[in-house]
Amino acid sequence: MNRIKKTIAKAGMMLLPMTPLVALAQFGEINTFIGRITTFINNTLIPLVFGIALLMFVWGMFKFFIYNTEEEKEKGKDLALYAIVAFVLMVSVWGIVNLIAGGLGFSGEQIQNIPSTPTR
């Protein structure tokens, strides 16, 4: 019985941070909140991650071409390879998400003038 109480308490603690979202949903501002989070992710976090991967690639190339020891050259080669793999994975995931979003109609394009059949 004690284990069930602990599980319920943990579930309650996990759901507690969601209560402001529920309150916002009642007033219709949840779309604005989710839109701002999505904009932050798309305009800030994704370019930041791509920038970090680019810096890791440049640092790996620097270590590979500049350092004289074989151990450092091997570390630089591995770092550059991992950065390239990260680029490929990030672009692939980004493409798959955009493909799914576009297929479901969430591409974000707003059609202003939708043609319709004339009515008499």
C-alpha positions in Angstrom: 0.0 0.0 0.0 2.9 2.3 0.8 4.3 1.8 -2.7 1.0 2.9 -4.3 1.0 6.1 -2.3 4.5 6.8 -3.4 3.6 6.3 -7.0 0.6 8.5 -6.8 2.7 11.2 -5.0 5.4 11.0 -7.8 2.7 11.3 -10.5 1.2 14.3 -8.8 4.6 16.0 -8.5 5.2 15.3 -12.2 1.8 16.8 -13.1 2.1 19.8 -10.8 4.2 21.9 -13.3 1.5 21.4 -15.9 -1.2 23.2 -13.9 -0.4 26.7 -15.4 -0.9 25.2 -18.9 -4.3 23.9 -17.9 -5.2 27.4 -16.5 -4.0 29.0 -19.7 -6.0 26.6 -21.8 -9.2 27.8 -20.2 -8.5 31.3 -21.3 -7.4 30.4 -24.9 -3.8 31.6 -24.5 -2.3 28.1 -24.7 -1.8 28.5 -28.5 0.2 31.6 -28.0 2.3 29.9 -25.3 3.0 26.9 -27.5 3.7 29.1 -30.4 6.3 31.1 -28.5 8.0 27.9 -27.3 8.1 26.6 -30.9 9.5 29.9 -32.1 12.2 29.8 -29.4 13.1 26.3 -30.4 13.2 27.0 -34.1 14.9 30.4 -34.0 17.3 29.8 -31.0 18.0 26.3 -30.0 18.3 24.6 -33.4 20.8 27.1 -34.7 22.7 26.9 -31.4 23.0 23.1 -31.7 24.1 23.4 -35.4 26.7 26.1 -34.4 28.1 23.8 -31.6 28.4 21.0 -34.1 30.2 23.3 -36.5 32.6 24.4 -33.8 33.3 20.8 -32.9 34.1 20.0 -36.5 36.4 23.0 -36.8 38.1 22.1 -33.6 38.6 18.5 -34.8 40.1 19.6 -38.0 42.4 22.0 -36.1 43.6 19.2 -33.9 44.0 16.9 -36.9 46.0 19.3 -39.1 48.0 21.3 -36.5 49.0 18.9 -33.7 52.1 16.7 -34.4 51.4 13.7 -32.1 49.6 10.8 -33.6 47.3 10.5 -30.5 46.1 14.1 -30.9 45.6 13.6 -34.7 43.5 10.5 -34.0 41.4 12.4 -31.4 40.9 15.3 -33.9 39.9 12.8 -36.7 37.4 11.2 -34.4 36.0 14.5 -33.2 35.5 15.7 -36.8 33.9 12.4 -37.8 31.5 12.6 -34.8 30.6 16.2 -35.8 29.8 15.1 -39.4 27.6 12.3 -38.0 25.9 14.8 -35.8 25.3 17.1 -38.8 23.8 14.2 -40.8 21.6 13.1 -38.0 20.3 16.6 -37.2 19.5 17.4 -40.9 17.8 14.0 -41.3 15.6 14.4 -38.2 14.8 18.0 -39.3 13.9 16.8 -42.8 11.7 13.9 -41.4 9.9 16.3 -39.0 9.2 18.8 -41.8 8.1 16.0 -44.1 5.6 14.7 -41.5 4.5 18.2 -40.6 3.9 19.1 -44.3 2.1 15.9 -44.9 -0.3 16.5 -42.0 -0.8 20.1 -43.0 1.2 21.8 -40.3 3.7 23.4 -42.5 2.8 26.9 -41.3 1.8 28.3 -44.7 -1.4 30.3 -44.6 -3.4 30.3 -47.8 -5.1 33.7 -48.1 -7.3 33.5 -51.2 -8.8 30.0 -51.4 -10.7 29.6 -54.7 -14.2 28.4 -54.3 -17.1 27.5 -56.6 -19.5 30.4 -57.3 -22.9 30.3 -55.7 -26.0 31.5 -57.4 
